[in-house]
Amino acid sequence: RLKAAHADLGAAASPVELLACASALRHATLPPAVSEPRASRTPVFRSALLLCLGLFGECSALVMRS
């Protein structure tokens, strides 16, 4: 989760995480807030799994592929 990077956005958290996943796939990299400090090799990202929990307990899962 990127909550540590953007704090608690309430209902806007899921769209922000969707944009972050789309950007990570487009640029083939992870944001520094969630990536390991030292990678032994550059990984290739082809898909991302986004799990969202709504304010009223609803849950959704989305798989994104590049």
Disulfide bonds with the S-S distance in Angstrom:
none
